[in-house]
Amino acid sequence: MTRDTRTSTETAPEQRTDAGRYLPADAIPETAPSRETEWRTRLTEAVPTLPRLLKYVLAIGVALLWIVPFLGLFMASVRPLSEILQGWWNVERMTFTLENYRQAWSYSTAPMGRALLNTFVVTVPSVLVVLLLGAMAAYPFARFEFPLKTALFFLILLVMAAPPELVAMGNYNTLRNIGLFDSYMGLVLVHVGWGLGWVVLFLRNYLLGIPEELEEAARIDGASRYQIFRTIILPLSAPALVSVAVIQFTWVWNAFFFPLVFMRSPDLYLAPQVLPLMRGRLQVQWGLVAAGSVMTLAVPVILFMLLERYYKRGMVAAVTD
Amino acid sequence: MTAISMEGVSKYFDAGNTVANYRLDLEVADGEFVVLLGPSGCGKTTALRLIAGLERPSEGAIYFDGERVDDRSPSDRNVAMVFQNYALYPHMTVAGNIEYPLKVRGIPPDDRDDRLEEVTRLLHIEDQVGKSPAELSGGQRQRVALARAIVRQPSVFLLDEPLSNLDAKLRQEMRSELKRLQNELAITTVYVTHNQEEAMAMADTVVVMNRGTIRQIAPPGELYDRPRTGWVARFIGSPPMNLMDGTRRNGSVDLAEAGTVRFPGAPGNGDGTVSLGVRPEDLSVSAEPPPAGNAIEGVVDTVEPMGEYVLVNVTVGGRVVSAKVADTDLEREDRVFLTFEDDDAYLYDENGELIAPT
């Protein structure tokens, strides 16, 4: 029985067909009715119980433990050496200066500015090549049937299990023999090979979560395998690709061991290699080291923040699938 | 416009350990609406995927208009398919989804726009073209999937349980709309469903499948009037036909404690185990034994008032027999007699094959 709401409210309850037993349609509010409570009750409801309070204290304590070193690093980078030597936590008579940054940027033996540029030159291709090759290798592992599929996949996983020191020895000799030692090309190749293992695993897991029906629909729609990869698979794996890019970027950017082994010429040194050189001769230049460190770690941190909402989705999907 | 023909098509999975389809023989005429009907796991979806070209037959041959197509890719066969969960591309807009088949075929943008406009008008989704699939309701997604399928004017239209994700009201609406669309476009259509009501309502021909094979191919009316086997009889109708086990002796069927039913018309005089079938809508229930004619005795188990009719479930010799009646005062535990006309009874032999009516 439908009647418009106006009639139902204007009619006296006893005259309506349902004898006023049900709420008229216009008596249902759009939003939940506000709860009228005193501030006192609301306050007591908001105060945590003792066990909960202890958990909060513990959590906040651990969080502080993590933050304090970073805080110290930052403070050291913006104060003159004399103040740092009295402890960075002494905040009375604090002088704020960017002098450390200026000096580190153009430090005589190994200027940070050049080192950062070098690191970019190595990191960007290492990330892009891994992305492209990783996606192209992961797709067949996720979708096709071919001989030795399991064995080959296991082989790729083995790369992840090997320690970098082990890989470094073999690669050192290889790069020497083919003349790529002490060149960015050689270093990029090592990073790409080293990164491919986990990238293929990660992307394969993500691709397995993309419904196969989408690809079947595309096949029926007339798309070729390559068209499916380019127009369906790649756009849909954007979150995973961003995650891979961010993680691989951070890994390559911060890598110390591989550049240490494979880069010999000081001109070609990367940022993590340059940092230990800033200690100075007579006295450790804490301010310079701190400023250099902040500049080095700022790049991946900024990248993380910019791409946060993309890679978060990628991680969640890769784990749940 | 295409006629499809399957000849002895079998499909095995897991290196032969799973038989998905076994020796399917099926002829679909040009422009015909064929429904593959069967319970889940009966191989109807695999049969559809074989026609689509998403699977290759392990044995047998598939022909489109007399040309063998087993080795051809789905796009070469020019089939269009609507999937159960629609399989819309989530990263494209509605327009992007519908235009995708045209785009990958290299059709120029102007033509694409014309076709898009035409097909969205046909399916009443002109207002949705800019949205992403996630913003659409189930019914709208369904329409987009249909639009994507018909936009490139396929020669065969394949639908895999397209209505099963919709609510009851919308399902009914889309059912008649699909039928209207198929009549207008006259595209050869193969439709897969486990819902016999849907199959009966839409099909020119229903193909009943079970355990990977075809049990019966018939138009809906014939399927209802003459189910070829006891299994088909139990699958068609809501609720389906009642089948009661008995022994055939001298032109009558002995149903043990439920009584004896005369069955003079049946051919042959073979005695043996048989099943007597009567549809619920052909049974009447009364508390008094009828003066003449056949009657089965039982006890009322439950009474289901459906509004339009009342379903009386009666326990007869250990199994429940349903009767559809207009109205009743009966209650649980009442002793009743189920009566029916001689013409409304079916007889199946011990292998489930139809004996009578001939």
Contacts between the chains, C-beta under 8 A, distances in Angstrom:
chain1	res1	chain2	res2	distance
A	211	B	85	7.5
A	211	B	87	7.0
A	213	B	83	5.1
A	213	B	85	6.6
A	213	B	87	4.2
A	214	B	87	5.4
A	214	B	89	6.3
A	214	B	90	8.0
A	216	B	54	5.5
A	216	B	81	7.8
A	216	B	83	7.4
A	216	B	87	7.1
A	217	B	81	7.1
A	217	B	83	6.2
A	217	B	87	4.0
A	217	B	89	7.6
A	218	B	89	7.6
A	218	B	100	7.4
A	218	B	104	7.7
A	219	B	54	7.0
A	219	B	73	7.2
A	219	B	74	5.2
A	219	B	75	6.9
A	220	B	52	6.2
A	220	B	53	7.9
A	220	B	54	7.4
A	220	B	74	4.5
A	220	B	75	7.2
A	220	B	79	6.3
A	220	B	80	6.5
A	220	B	81	4.7
A	221	B	75	7.4
A	221	B	80	7.9
A	221	B	100	5.5
A	221	B	101	3.8
A	221	B	104	6.2
A	221	B	148	7.2
A	221	B	152	7.8
A	222	B	74	7.8
A	222	B	75	3.7
A	222	B	101	5.6
A	222	B	104	5.1
A	222	B	105	5.2
A	222	B	152	7.6
A	223	B	75	7.5
A	223	B	100	7.7
A	223	B	104	4.4
A	224	B	104	7.6
A	227	B	104	5.4
A	231	B	100	7.7
A	231	B	104	7.5
A	232	B	89	6.3
A	235	B	91	4.6
A	236	B	90	7.1
A	236	B	91	5.8
A	238	B	91	8.0
